[in-house]
Amino acid sequence: MRRRRDTLMRKRDPCYLLAVLLLGATPCSASATELTFRDGLHAYNIHDYTRAWAIWDRLADHDDAKAQAGLGYLYYAGLGVAQDSRRAAEWFYRAANEGETTAQFFLALMHRNADGVPASPTLSLMWCELAMSGGQPDAFEWRELIMADATEPERREAMRLVAEWYRIHGKATAR
């Protein structure tokens, strides 16, 4: 149990989010959106969370999945904004449906722990599977624990939802 709690706390560590976002980022083009997202990351790195929020909020309204995930994390951890797991989940859902694997992983954990969203082994497993298929490294570690929480019918439903997600969204990965 302590290992799970330590891992969950690590997820709230600002340095951890940056590592996940940077390691999960695809090779960058020199687009204005990418540069602006990086400006938000720079503000985040120097602990100017209010500026990071302002940059990412503008981008998130234009469907930038990494910015949406960044906002989700700011709300999840209460950095520069009041801690609000429900608001975090809203941003994570937007990013996750664009294929952002870190957001998918956070939703898996949030549904597992009823943190800002209803407890749901089915949705927890669905989001974990999507995050894994996108290469999110922590999802592999958590899958076994999430699977253990789910009944066989819940597992089947999760796999059906994964297939449905791909039918609707394609093999989307965050831009």
N, C-alpha and C positions, 0 to 999 in steps of 0.2 A: 504494500500500500504506500509506503514511504517513497518508493521509486516513482510511482505514478504521480504522487503529489509533487515531487521534485521536478518531474518532467513537465507537469502542468505549469509550475511556477516559472520554469525556464521559458515556456511559451510566452510569458508576460514580460520577459527580459527584452528591453529595447534593442540590444545588440543582436539578440537571436533573430528578431524579425528582419533586421537589415541583412543578416547573413542569408536567410531563407530567400528574401526577395532578390538579392544580388546573385546568389548561386542559381536560383531558378530562372533568372532572366535570360532571354534569348539574346544572341548577338545583336548589338544595338546599331540602329541606323542613326543618322544625324538629324532626325526629324525634330521639329520644334517640340512636339509632345514628349519625346524621350528626354530631351534636354530639360524641359520643365519638370518632368518627373524626377530627374536627377537633382534638380534644384531643391525639390521637396526632400529628397533623400539627404542632401547636404544639410538642410535645415534640421532634419531629424537627427543626423549624426552629431550636430553641435548642440543638441538638446533644445533647439528653438522649435518646440512642438506646435506653437501657435502659428508660426510661419509655414511649417510643413502642412498643417491642417488647411491653411488658406490656399496653398498651391494645389494640394491634392483635391480639395473640395471643388475647385474650378475645373480641374481635369476630370474628376469623377462624374460631373454633370454631362460630360461629353463621352461617357462610356469607356474611360480609361480604366481597365480592370486592375492594373497594379495600383493606381491611385485609390480606387475603391477599396482594395484590400488594405492599403496603408491607412485609410480613414477608419476602416473596421478595427484595425489594431489599435489606433489611437483611442477609440472609444472603449475597446476591450480592456486596455491597460490603464485608461484614465490619464493619458499623457496630453496635456494642453487642453483637455476637455474633461468634463465630469465623466467618471467611469459609468458606462451604460452598456451592459451586455446586450440588451434588446436592440439598441441603435447599432451596435457592432454587428449583430447578426444581419440587420438590414443591409449594411454595406457588404458584408461577406457574401450574402446571397446574390447581390448584383454582380460582384466580381466572380463568384463561383460559376454563375451561369454564363459567363464569358470564357470559362475554362481556366481561371486563375487557381492553380493548385494549392497555394497556401490558404486561400479563402476556403476552398473545399475541405482542407484538413481541419481548419478551425471549426467549421460547421460540424464536422464529424465529432470532434471533441465536445462541442457545445451541446449537441443533441445527446451525446452519451451522458453528460453531466447535468442536463436540464439547466444550462447556464444561458439565460436570456431567450431560450427557445424551449418548447416542450421536450421532455425526455422521449426519445424514440430510437430503439435499437435498429429499426429498419432504416431510418434516415441517417443515423450515424454510420451504419455500414455502407449505405449508398454513397455518401460523400467521401468516405474513406477509400472505397474502391475507385472512385473517379480521381481522387488525389493520387492514388498509387499509379493508376494508368497514365497520369501526367508526369510521373517521376518524382513526386514529392517524397523526400526520403523518410520523414518521420511517420508517414502513413504506413509504411511497411512494418515498423516497430509496433504500432498500435492496432493493426488489423486483428491479430490474434485475440487481444483483449476485447475488442469490439465484437468479434465473432462469438466469443464466449458469452456475451450478454444477450445474444439474439437466439430466439428459438428457430427451429428449422423453417416454419412458415414465414417468419420474419426475414430470414436469410433469402428465401426464394423471392419474396416481395422486393427486397433490396436489389436483387439481381434484375428483376423485371423493371424496376425504376431506373437502374443504370442503363439498360437497353433503351428505355423510353427517353431518357435524357439524351443519349447519343442520337436517337432518331430525330429529336427536336433540334438539338444544338450541333449535331455533327461532331466530328472529332476536334472540337474547339480547344484551342490553347490560347491563353491570354497574349495579347499583342504587346 
